[in-house]
Amino acid sequence: MNPEDVDRLDWARGDGLLPAVVQDAASGAVLMLGYMNREALAQTLATGRVTFYSRSRRALWVKGESSGNWLHLRSLSVDCDGDAILVQAAPDGPTCHKGTASCFASAAAPGAARLGFLAELEAVIAARIAEPRDSSYTARLHAGGLRRVAQKVGEEGLELALAAAGGSDAEVVAEGADLLYHLALLLQERGLSLAALVAELERRHDERLRTARPPASAATT
């Protein structure tokens, strides 16, 4: 969304205020619900820090201005009617004033939120590589070079296969987690990411859908 799009929203429907749902850009978890007027939305776009309009104080407020738990804007979109806003942001610390990550703390975490931890895992791996410490397994493995990392991926893949063939569910999960971690490290060694694998799976899925869909002429006969 661009600043020039602000006036195109249906501000009249909510008496100048529109609901703004904030979603964690990495995990997809819903963090909070706030309200924005034109000024709050424009300031959010201009500064990159999510800003709301406080209905009780009748003033703008930047999330995190008192706690330091800012919400850094990653993307912003509106619904089909132009009267609701979806904000995807990166939070600095807990979003809720009660100290929880989300204002909807009692809600069960969606599957996407759990998968979103993979982005955090990649960030941790990158940090260990950038600032290596002797106590870091990641840093030591990285120092061994790409061939050593590739060897570990092969070892972990074999261990997962053996666990699947004759081990317990707990062993399969543990070995699968080991393989996923080492795969994430291998991808970073090659300048790639897990997102690249997801994109490839999406491409294959879309391609299969296209080939399985009957031609338009056949669908209308």
C-alpha positions as CSV (number, residue, x, y, z in Angstrom):
1,M,0.0,0.0,0.0
2,N,1.3,3.5,-0.9
3,P,0.7,6.8,0.9
4,E,-1.5,8.0,-1.9
5,D,-3.9,5.1,-1.3
6,V,-4.8,6.3,2.2
7,D,-7.7,8.6,1.0
8,R,-9.2,5.9,-1.1
9,L,-10.3,3.8,1.9
10,D,-13.9,3.9,3.2
11,W,-13.2,6.2,6.2
12,A,-16.9,7.2,6.3
13,R,-18.1,3.7,7.2
14,G,-16.4,3.8,10.6
15,D,-16.7,7.5,11.4
16,G,-13.1,8.1,10.4
17,L,-11.7,5.0,12.1
18,L,-11.0,1.6,10.6
19,P,-10.1,-1.6,12.4
20,A,-6.5,-2.7,12.0
21,V,-5.6,-6.4,12.6
22,V,-1.9,-6.8,13.3
23,Q,-0.3,-10.1,12.3
24,D,3.2,-11.4,13.0
25,A,5.0,-11.2,9.6
26,A,7.1,-14.3,10.4
27,S,4.7,-16.6,12.1
28,G,1.3,-15.4,10.9
29,A,0.0,-15.2,14.4
30,V,-2.6,-12.5,15.2
31,L,-1.0,-10.1,17.6
32,M,-3.6,-7.4,18.3
33,L,-6.5,-5.4,17.1
34,G,-6.4,-1.6,17.0
35,Y,-7.9,1.3,15.1
36,M,-6.5,3.7,12.6
37,N,-7.6,7.1,11.2
38,R,-6.1,8.7,8.2
39,E,-3.3,10.3,10.2
40,A,-2.4,7.0,12.0
41,L,-2.2,5.1,8.8
42,A,-0.2,7.8,7.0
43,Q,2.3,7.9,10.0
44,T,2.6,4.1,9.9
45,L,3.5,4.2,6.3
46,A,5.9,7.1,6.7
47,T,7.8,5.9,9.8
48,G,7.6,2.1,9.5
49,R,6.4,1.9,13.1
50,V,2.8,0.8,13.5
51,T,0.7,3.7,14.8
52,F,-2.9,3.7,16.0
53,Y,-5.6,6.1,17.1
54,S,-6.6,5.8,20.7
55,R,-10.4,6.1,21.1
56,S,-10.1,6.7,24.8
57,R,-7.4,9.4,24.6
58,R,-8.5,10.7,21.3
59,A,-5.0,10.9,20.1
60,L,-2.4,9.0,18.0
61,W,-0.2,6.5,19.8
62,V,2.7,4.5,18.5
63,K,2.8,0.9,19.7
64,G,5.8,0.6,21.9
65,E,6.3,4.3,22.7
66,S,6.2,3.6,26.4
67,S,7.3,-0.1,26.5
68,G,9.9,-0.2,23.7
69,N,8.0,-3.1,22.2
70,W,7.7,-1.6,18.7
71,L,5.8,-3.1,15.8
72,H,7.9,-2.7,12.7
73,L,5.8,-2.5,9.6
74,R,6.5,-5.2,7.0
75,S,3.5,-4.9,4.7
76,L,0.0,-3.4,4.8
77,S,-3.1,-4.3,2.9
78,V,-6.9,-3.6,3.0
79,D,-9.9,-5.9,2.6
80,C,-12.1,-6.1,-0.5
81,D,-14.5,-3.3,0.8
82,G,-11.7,-0.9,1.8
83,D,-12.9,-0.7,5.4
84,A,-10.5,-2.9,7.3
85,I,-6.7,-3.0,7.4
86,L,-4.3,-5.9,7.7
87,V,-0.9,-5.0,9.1
88,Q,2.0,-7.5,9.0
89,A,4.7,-6.5,11.4
90,A,7.8,-7.6,13.2
91,P,7.4,-7.2,16.9
92,D,10.1,-6.1,19.4
93,G,9.2,-8.2,22.4
94,P,5.6,-9.0,23.6
95,T,2.8,-7.1,21.9
96,C,0.3,-7.3,24.8
97,H,0.6,-4.9,27.7
98,K,0.2,-7.9,30.0
99,G,3.5,-9.3,28.7
100,T,2.3,-12.0,26.3
101,A,3.3,-12.2,22.7
102,S,-0.2,-11.7,21.5
103,C,-3.3,-10.0,23.0
104,F,-5.1,-13.2,22.1
105,A,-2.9,-15.3,24.4
106,S,-5.6,-17.9,25.1
107,A,-6.0,-18.8,21.4
108,A,-4.4,-22.0,20.2
109,A,-1.4,-21.4,18.0
110,P,-2.2,-22.1,14.4
111,G,0.0,-24.5,12.4
112,A,1.4,-21.6,10.4
113,A,2.6,-20.0,13.6
114,R,4.5,-23.1,14.6
115,L,6.1,-23.3,11.1
116,G,6.9,-19.6,11.5
117,F,9.5,-20.6,14.1
118,L,11.6,-21.8,11.1
119,A,12.3,-18.2,10.2
120,E,13.5,-17.6,13.8
121,L,15.7,-20.7,13.5
122,E,17.3,-19.3,10.3
123,A,17.9,-16.0,12.1
124,V,19.6,-17.7,15.0
125,I,21.8,-19.7,12.6
126,A,22.7,-16.5,10.7
127,A,23.6,-14.8,14.0
128,R,25.9,-17.7,15.1
129,I,27.7,-17.5,11.8
130,A,28.1,-13.7,11.9
131,E,29.3,-13.7,15.5
132,P,30.9,-17.1,16.1
133,R,31.5,-18.3,19.7
134,D,33.5,-21.3,20.8
135,S,30.5,-22.8,22.6
136,S,28.3,-22.6,19.4
137,Y,27.8,-25.9,17.6
138,T,26.6,-24.0,14.6
139,A,29.7,-21.8,14.5
140,R,32.0,-24.9,14.7
141,L,30.1,-26.7,12.0
142,H,30.2,-23.6,9.8
143,A,34.0,-23.4,10.3
144,G,34.3,-26.9,8.9
145,G,33.1,-25.7,5.6
146,L,30.3,-26.6,3.2
147,R,31.5,-30.2,2.7
148,R,31.4,-30.9,6.4
149,V,27.8,-29.4,6.6
150,A,26.7,-31.5,3.6
151,Q,28.2,-34.6,5.3
152,K,26.1,-33.9,8.4
153,V,22.9,-33.6,6.3
154,G,23.6,-37.0,4.8
155,E,24.2,-38.5,8.3
156,E,21.1,-37.0,9.7
157,G,19.0,-38.1,6.7
158,L,20.2,-41.7,7.3
159,E,19.5,-41.5,11.0
160,L,16.0,-40.3,10.3
161,A,15.4,-43.2,7.8
162,L,16.6,-45.7,10.4
163,A,14.3,-44.2,13.0
164,A,11.4,-44.3,10.7
165,A,12.0,-47.9,9.8
166,G,12.3,-49.2,13.4
167,G,12.2,-46.5,16.0
168,S,9.6,-44.8,18.1
169,D,7.6,-41.7,17.1
170,A,9.7,-39.7,19.5
171,E,12.9,-40.8,17.8
172,V,11.5,-40.0,14.4
173,V,10.6,-36.5,15.6
174,A,14.0,-36.0,17.2
175,E,15.9,-37.1,14.1
176,G,13.6,-35.1,11.8
177,A,14.3,-32.0,13.8
178,D,18.1,-32.7,13.6
179,L,17.8,-33.1,9.8
180,L,15.8,-29.9,9.4
181,Y,18.3,-27.9,11.5
182,H,21.2,-29.1,9.4
183,L,19.3,-28.5,6.2
184,A,18.6,-24.9,7.2
185,L,22.4,-24.5,7.9
186,L,23.3,-26.1,4.6
187,L,21.0,-23.7,2.7
188,Q,22.5,-20.7,4.4
189,E,26.0,-21.9,3.5
190,R,24.8,-21.8,-0.1
191,G,23.1,-18.4,0.2
192,L,19.6,-20.0,0.1
193,S,16.7,-20.3,2.6
194,L,13.9,-22.6,3.6
195,A,11.6,-20.2,1.9
196,A,13.3,-21.1,-1.4
197,L,12.2,-24.8,-0.8
198,V,8.7,-23.7,0.0
199,A,8.6,-21.6,-3.2
200,E,9.7,-24.6,-5.2
201,L,7.0,-26.8,-3.7
202,E,4.4,-24.1,-4.4
203,R,5.6,-24.0,-8.0
204,R,5.3,-27.7,-8.4
205,H,1.8,-27.7,-6.8
206,D,0.6,-24.9,-9.1
207,E,2.0,-26.7,-12.1
208,R,0.2,-29.9,-11.2
209,L,-3.0,-28.0,-10.8
210,R,-2.6,-26.5,-14.2
211,T,-1.9,-29.8,-15.9
212,A,-4.8,-31.5,-14.1
213,R,-7.3,-28.8,-15.0
214,P,-9.3,-29.7,-18.1
215,P,-9.0,-27.2,-21.1
216,A,-11.6,-24.5,-21.1
217,S,-13.1,-25.9,-24.3
218,A,-13.6,-29.3,-22.6
219,A,-15.0,-27.8,-19.5
220,T,-17.8,-26.1,-21.4
221,T,-18.9,-29.1,-23.6
